[in-house]
Amino acid sequence: MSVNELVELMHMAGRQDTWDVGRGTVIQSPPTPVIKDNLTGMELDADDLVFSDHLTEHTREIEIAGSTQTAGTHPHSHGYQPTTMTVKSPLKAGDQVILLRPPDPMSSFVVIGKFVRFE
């Protein structure tokens, strides 16, 4: 879902207030984040921010299944037990992020994504 689609969904949900979409710069990465709002220059800390879960360190339970075939033998399968995997936050100092700015200055900013450029 694009940022514009997300903002449109918020409008369709009947919200009278308007969230602005902007860009921020990571000054300090989580778990003690500081993000500078590029429009206003404000430095936002953990009390001012909410993050999409894919941008935070989190643990997931995963299952891996597979089959192998070795020369000269019949194909066979391996069963694997579920295990956990820790995903580190992809945010580093200097990264550019997508910010949703709340209409109410007492509400949290929402970090919904990270800008990535493929070169």
C-alpha positions in Angstrom: 0.0 0.0 0.0 1.4 3.4 -0.9 1.5 6.3 1.4 -1.1 8.1 -0.7 -3.5 5.1 -0.5 -3.0 5.0 3.3 -3.9 8.7 3.6 -6.9 8.2 1.3 -8.1 5.3 3.5 -7.9 7.6 6.6 -10.0 10.2 4.8 -12.6 7.6 3.7 -12.9 6.4 7.3 -14.6 9.7 8.0 -11.8 11.5 9.8 -12.3 15.2 9.8 -8.7 15.9 10.7 -5.9 15.7 8.2 -2.6 13.9 8.6 0.3 15.2 6.7 2.8 13.0 5.0 6.4 14.0 5.3 10.0 13.0 5.5 12.2 12.6 8.6 15.9 11.8 9.2 17.0 9.2 11.8 19.3 10.9 14.2 19.5 8.0 16.6 18.2 4.5 15.9 15.8 2.4 18.1 15.5 1.4 20.8 16.0 5.0 21.9 15.0 6.7 18.6 15.4 10.3 17.7 14.0 11.4 14.4 14.2 14.9 13.0 11.0 16.1 11.1 12.6 17.5 7.9 9.8 20.1 7.5 9.8 21.7 10.9 13.2 20.7 12.2 11.7 19.3 15.4 13.6 16.4 17.0 11.2 13.7 18.0 12.0 11.1 20.6 10.3 7.8 21.7 7.5 9.7 23.5 6.6 11.5 20.3 6.8 8.5 17.9 4.9 5.3 17.0 6.6 2.8 14.5 5.2 0.3 12.1 6.3 -3.1 13.5 8.5 -4.0 10.5 10.8 -1.0 11.5 11.4 -2.3 15.0 13.4 -5.2 16.4 11.0 -8.1 16.8 10.9 -11.8 17.2 8.9 -14.1 14.9 8.2 -17.8 15.1 9.1 -19.5 11.8 8.9 -22.9 10.3 11.2 -24.1 7.6 10.4 -27.1 5.4 12.4 -28.5 2.5 13.4 -31.4 0.5 16.7 -32.4 -0.9 18.0 -34.8 -3.5 21.6 -36.0 -3.6 23.1 -37.7 -6.7 22.4 -41.4 -6.5 19.7 -41.4 -3.9 16.0 -40.9 -3.8 14.4 -37.5 -2.9 13.7 -37.2 0.8 12.2 -34.6 3.1 13.3 -33.1 6.3 11.0 -32.0 9.0 12.1 -29.0 11.0 10.8 -27.9 14.4 9.4 -24.3 14.6 12.0 -21.9 15.8 12.3 -18.2 16.5 14.0 -15.5 14.5 14.9 -12.0 15.7 14.7 -9.3 13.1 16.8 -6.3 13.9 15.5 -2.8 13.2 16.6 -1.6 9.7 16.8 2.0 10.9 20.2 3.6 11.2 21.4 7.1 11.8 21.1 9.1 8.6 18.2 7.1 7.1 15.3 8.9 5.6 11.8 7.8 6.9 8.2 8.4 6.0 6.4 10.3 8.7 2.7 10.8 9.2 2.2 14.1 11.1 -0.8 14.2 13.3 -3.3 17.1 13.2 -3.3 17.3 17.0 0.1 18.4 18.3 -0.4 16.3 21.4 -0.6 13.1 19.3 2.3 10.8 18.2 3.9 11.0 14.8 3.8 7.7 13.0 6.9 6.3 11.2 5.4 4.0 8.5 8.4 3.3 6.3 12.0 3.9 5.2 13.1 5.4 2.0 15.3 3.1 -0.1 17.1 3.9 -3.3 18.3 1.2 -5.6 21.5 2.1 -7.4 
